[in-house]
Amino acid sequence: MTEKRRATWAWAFIDWANSAFAIVVMTAFFPIFFKDYWCDVPGMTPERSTSYLGYANTISSALIALMAPLLGSIADQGNGKKKFLLTFTLLGCVATAMLPLAAKGHYFLAAALYAIAALGFSGNNMFSDALITDVAEPKNYDRVSALGYAMGYIGSGGLFVFCAMSVKDPAKFGFAGPVEAVSMGFWITAAWWLVFTIPAMLWVRETPAVAPVGDGSVLTRGFRQFITTFKDIRHDRRLLFFLGGYVLYIDGVNTVIKMAVDFGKAIGLDSGGMLMALIVTQFVAFPAAIAFGRVGEKFGAKRGIMIGIAVYAGVCVFATRMDSQREFFIMAVVIGLVQGGVQSLSRSYFARLIPAEKGGEYFGFYNMLGKFAAVIGPTLMGVTALLTDTRTSILSLLLLFAGGGWLLGKVREDSPSVRA
């Protein structure tokens, strides 16, 4: 295996590693146990627990949103993308492993640990995304980005199957009950995340990104570079339209990922059936992500993203009438067909719009907006649920998908960026 190919596969294993947190903790078991176990206190309602989960997601997203651009610039100035990747990975792994310390009814501690773990996950994603320009040529961005997401789905899917089976039949796996099985699932996820990030630390070679900007410490130079990059983005119409659209439609995507199981619980669906649907979704998403990579190469990443946005909008309307496990299963499979495609093509499309040597700082803005956008969706659903009901709350996401699609459509691909 060539050095370049080994680096590409090592980079793809970052998605294999961190996607375990996304499916096992963020999408599946934390929302279920947060509602059924940690929020099992007098006076708690489904609407209140939904709001608390939304607020935990909002806080972690807001923190990384505020830090991301400056951290990206500092990483580029100090060639520290891998160092930041490892730091956020350790933060997420430790917080995930500590979740079982929260006793029944201690929803505040559980939410706080989850928010810290989610912060680590977001920072990990940011610097993983930035490293794509170090492991692939622009012509291969769609294919390599899709490989990462596909690896994430198949790897985390296997771990999720094990965790779901242990929770469904804890005695068979030597656990006293579901609580113990979920606790072990959190510990295994933390270890999985850390171990499979190691190949990238060993074999991805981070090339010097930019020349030092003036004198001073890495922090000072990073802040200067942040200001310069902000001015460049402000005068680049393609980047402005893309990032404006991305901040809306990816918010809808992330909100569906984070709130789907909570939504199903709130309208009375069975946890076991929803977990089975999520398992199937993981394995549907694996070939679908690869297929979207091919769509991006042949027809353009922008068209592929538009297809995904349209499907998500349809899912939101469908969910308002959903009242059975079968319908949740159908919805989960449909989401699986487009979820990885929208995410991977967004990453590769943005990589084509930016200077390759400034991947850290530009992806800092990319992730800032992506994570700041995640502030809108969960909060929007939580507030709408309190004002109306949980079922109606998902329709609020149509605003995000419609606005995101409209702005993305305004990105011109046949003309150079306009800079001041």
Backbone hydrogen bonds, N-H to C=O, Kabsch-Sander energy under -0.5 kcal/mol:
donor,donor_aa,acceptor,acceptor_aa,energy
6,R,2,T,-2.5
7,A,3,E,-2.1
8,T,4,K,-2.1
9,W,5,R,-2.3
10,A,6,R,-2.4
11,W,7,A,-2.5
12,A,8,T,-2.3
13,F,9,W,-1.6
14,I,11,W,-1.7
15,D,11,W,-0.6
15,D,12,A,-0.6
16,W,12,A,-1.4
17,A,13,F,-2.1
18,N,14,I,-3.0
19,S,15,D,-2.0
20,A,17,A,-1.0
21,F,18,N,-0.6
22,A,18,N,-1.5
23,I,19,S,-2.3
24,V,20,A,-2.3
25,V,20,A,-0.6
25,V,21,F,-1.3
26,M,21,F,-2.6
27,T,22,A,-1.8
28,A,23,I,-1.4
29,F,24,V,-2.2
30,F,25,V,-1.6
32,I,28,A,-1.6
33,F,29,F,-2.8
34,F,30,F,-2.8
35,K,31,P,-1.7
36,D,32,I,-2.6
37,Y,33,F,-2.2
38,W,33,F,-2.6
39,C,34,F,-1.5
40,D,37,Y,-1.2
41,V,39,C,-2.1
44,M,41,V,-1.8
49,S,45,T,-2.3
50,T,46,P,-2.1
51,S,47,E,-1.9
52,Y,48,R,-2.4
53,L,49,S,-2.3
54,G,50,T,-2.3
55,Y,51,S,-2.5
56,A,52,Y,-2.2
57,N,53,L,-2.1
58,T,54,G,-2.1
59,I,55,Y,-2.6
60,S,56,A,-1.9
61,S,57,N,-2.1
62,A,58,T,-2.6
63,L,59,I,-2.2
64,I,60,S,-1.9
65,A,61,S,-2.0
66,L,62,A,-2.0
67,M,63,L,-1.6
68,A,64,I,-2.6
71,L,67,M,-2.5
72,G,68,A,-2.7
73,S,69,P,-2.0
74,I,70,L,-2.5
75,A,71,L,-2.6
76,D,72,G,-2.0
77,Q,73,S,-2.4
78,G,74,I,-2.2
79,N,76,D,-0.6
80,G,75,A,-3.1
84,F,80,G,-2.5
85,L,81,K,-2.3
86,L,82,K,-2.3
87,T,83,K,-2.3
88,F,84,F,-2.5
89,T,85,L,-1.9
90,L,86,L,-2.5
91,L,87,T,-2.0
92,G,88,F,-2.4
93,C,89,T,-2.6
94,V,90,L,-2.5
95,A,91,L,-2.0
96,T,92,G,-2.2
97,A,93,C,-2.4
98,M,94,V,-1.2
99,L,95,A,-0.6
99,L,96,T,-1.1
101,L,98,M,-2.1
102,A,99,L,-2.0
103,A,101,L,-0.6
105,G,37,Y,-1.1
106,H,103,A,-2.2
107,Y,38,W,-0.7
107,Y,105,G,-1.6
110,A,106,H,-2.0
111,A,107,Y,-2.4
112,A,108,F,-2.3
113,L,109,L,-2.6
114,Y,110,A,-2.3
115,A,111,A,-2.3
116,I,112,A,-2.0
117,A,113,L,-2.5
118,A,114,Y,-2.8
119,L,115,A,-1.8
120,G,116,I,-2.1
121,F,117,A,-2.2
122,S,118,A,-2.4
123,G,119,L,-2.4
124,N,120,G,-2.4
125,N,121,F,-2.3
126,M,122,S,-2.0
127,F,123,G,-1.9
128,S,124,N,-1.9
129,D,125,N,-2.7
130,A,126,M,-1.8
131,L,127,F,-1.1
132,I,129,D,-1.6
133,T,130,A,-0.9
134,D,131,L,-1.5
135,V,131,L,-0.8
135,V,132,I,-0.6
136,A,132,I,-1.3
140,N,137,E,-2.0
141,Y,138,P,-1.4
144,V,140,N,-2.8
145,S,141,Y,-2.9
146,A,142,D,-2.2
147,L,143,R,-1.9
148,G,144,V,-2.0
149,Y,145,S,-1.9
150,A,146,A,-2.7
151,M,147,L,-2.7
152,G,148,G,-2.1
153,Y,149,Y,-2.2
154,I,150,A,-2.4
155,G,151,M,-2.5
156,S,152,G,-2.1
157,G,153,Y,-1.7
158,G,154,I,-1.5
159,L,155,G,-1.6
160,F,156,S,-2.7
161,V,157,G,-2.1
162,F,158,G,-1.6
163,C,159,L,-2.4
164,A,160,F,-3.1
165,M,161,V,-2.5
166,S,162,F,-2.1
167,V,163,C,-1.8
168,K,164,A,-2.2
169,D,165,M,-2.2
172,K,169,D,-0.7
173,F,169,D,-0.7
173,F,170,P,-1.1
174,G,171,A,-1.5
175,F,170,P,-2.7
181,A,177,G,-1.8
182,V,178,P,-2.7
183,S,179,V,-2.2
184,M,180,E,-2.2
185,G,181,A,-1.9
186,F,182,V,-2.2
187,W,183,S,-2.0
188,I,184,M,-2.8
189,T,185,G,-2.2
190,A,186,F,-2.1
191,A,187,W,-2.1
192,W,188,I,-2.9
193,W,189,T,-2.6
194,L,190,A,-1.8
195,V,191,A,-2.8
196,F,192,W,-2.2
197,T,194,L,-1.1
198,I,194,L,-0.7
198,I,195,V,-1.0
200,A,197,T,-0.5
201,M,197,T,-1.3
202,L,198,I,-1.6
203,W,199,P,-2.8
204,V,200,A,-1.7
205,R,203,W,-0.7
206,E,204,V,-0.7
207,T,205,R,-0.7
209,A,76,D,-0.5
210,V,76,D,-0.6
214,G,212,P,-1.0
221,R,217,S,-2.7
222,G,218,V,-2.6
223,F,219,L,-2.0
224,R,220,T,-2.0
225,Q,221,R,-2.5
226,F,222,G,-2.1
227,I,223,F,-1.9
228,T,224,R,-2.2
229,T,225,Q,-2.8
230,F,226,F,-2.3
231,K,227,I,-1.9
232,D,228,T,-2.1
233,I,229,T,-2.7
234,R,230,F,-2.1
235,H,231,K,-1.1
235,H,232,D,-0.6
236,D,233,I,-1.6
237,R,235,H,-0.7
240,L,236,D,-2.4
241,F,237,R,-2.5
242,F,238,R,-2.5
243,L,239,L,-3.0
244,G,240,L,-2.2
245,G,241,F,-2.3
246,Y,242,F,-3.2
247,V,243,L,-2.4
248,L,244,G,-0.7
248,L,245,G,-0.7
249,Y,245,G,-2.6
250,I,246,Y,-2.3
252,G,248,L,-1.6
253,V,249,Y,-1.9
254,N,250,I,-2.9
255,T,251,D,-2.3
256,V,252,G,-2.1
257,I,253,V,-2.0
258,K,254,N,-2.5
259,M,255,T,-2.5
260,A,256,V,-1.4
263,F,259,M,-2.7
264,G,260,A,-2.4
265,K,261,V,-2.7
266,A,262,D,-2.4
267,I,263,F,-1.4
268,G,265,K,-1.5
269,L,264,G,-2.7
274,M,270,D,-1.8
275,L,271,S,-2.4
276,M,272,G,-1.9
277,A,273,G,-1.8
278,L,274,M,-2.0
279,I,275,L,-1.9
280,V,276,M,-2.1
281,T,277,A,-2.2
282,Q,278,L,-1.9
283,F,279,I,-1.3
284,V,280,V,-1.9
285,A,281,T,-2.6
286,F,282,Q,-0.9
288,A,284,V,-1.5
289,A,285,A,-2.5
290,I,286,F,-1.5
291,A,287,P,-2.5
292,F,288,A,-2.3
293,G,289,A,-1.6
294,R,290,I,-1.6
295,V,291,A,-2.2
296,G,292,F,-2.6
297,E,293,G,-1.7
298,K,294,R,-2.2
299,F,295,V,-3.2
300,G,295,V,-0.9
300,G,296,G,-0.9
304,G,300,G,-1.6
305,I,301,A,-2.4
306,M,302,K,-2.1
307,I,303,R,-2.1
308,G,304,G,-1.8
309,I,305,I,-2.4
310,A,306,M,-2.2
311,V,307,I,-1.9
312,Y,308,G,-2.2
313,A,309,I,-2.1
314,G,310,A,-1.9
315,V,311,V,-2.1
316,C,312,Y,-1.9
317,V,313,A,-1.5
318,F,314,G,-2.4
319,A,315,V,-2.4
320,T,316,C,-0.8
320,T,317,V,-0.7
321,R,318,F,-1.5
322,M,319,A,-0.9
328,F,324,S,-1.9
329,F,325,Q,-2.5
330,I,326,R,-2.3
331,M,327,E,-2.5
332,A,328,F,-2.6
333,V,329,F,-2.2
334,V,330,I,-2.3
335,I,331,M,-2.3
336,G,332,A,-2.2
337,L,333,V,-1.3
338,V,334,V,-0.7
338,V,335,I,-1.1
339,Q,335,I,-2.8
342,V,338,V,-2.5
343,Q,339,Q,-1.9
344,S,340,G,-3.0
345,L,341,G,-2.4
346,S,342,V,-1.6
347,R,343,Q,-1.9
348,S,344,S,-2.3
349,Y,345,L,-2.7
350,F,346,S,-2.2
351,A,347,R,-1.9
352,R,348,S,-1.2
353,L,349,Y,-0.8
353,L,350,F,-1.0
354,I,350,F,-0.7
354,I,351,A,-0.5
358,K,355,P,-1.9
359,G,356,A,-1.0
362,Y,358,K,-2.2
363,F,359,G,-2.5
364,G,360,G,-1.2
365,F,361,E,-1.5
366,Y,362,Y,-2.3
367,N,363,F,-2.7
368,M,364,G,-2.2
369,L,365,F,-2.6
370,G,366,Y,-2.2
371,K,367,N,-2.9
372,F,368,M,-2.9
373,A,369,L,-2.4
374,A,370,G,-0.9
375,V,372,F,-1.3
376,I,372,F,-0.6
376,I,373,A,-1.2
377,G,373,A,-1.3
379,T,375,V,-1.0
380,L,376,I,-3.0
381,M,377,G,-2.8
382,G,378,P,-2.6
383,V,379,T,-2.9
384,T,380,L,-2.3
385,A,381,M,-2.4
386,L,382,G,-1.7
387,L,383,V,-2.1
388,T,384,T,-2.8
393,S,389,D,-1.4
394,I,390,T,-0.7
394,I,391,R,-0.6
395,L,392,T,-1.7
396,S,393,S,-1.3
397,L,394,I,-1.5
398,L,395,L,-1.7
399,L,396,S,-0.9
400,L,396,S,-0.5
401,F,397,L,-2.0
402,A,398,L,-2.5
403,G,399,L,-2.1
404,G,400,L,-2.3
405,G,401,F,-2.3
406,W,402,A,-2.0
407,L,403,G,-2.1
408,L,404,G,-2.3
409,G,405,G,-1.9
410,K,406,W,-0.6
410,K,407,L,-1.1
411,V,408,L,-1.7
412,R,410,K,-0.5
413,E,411,V,-0.5
419,R,417,S,-0.7
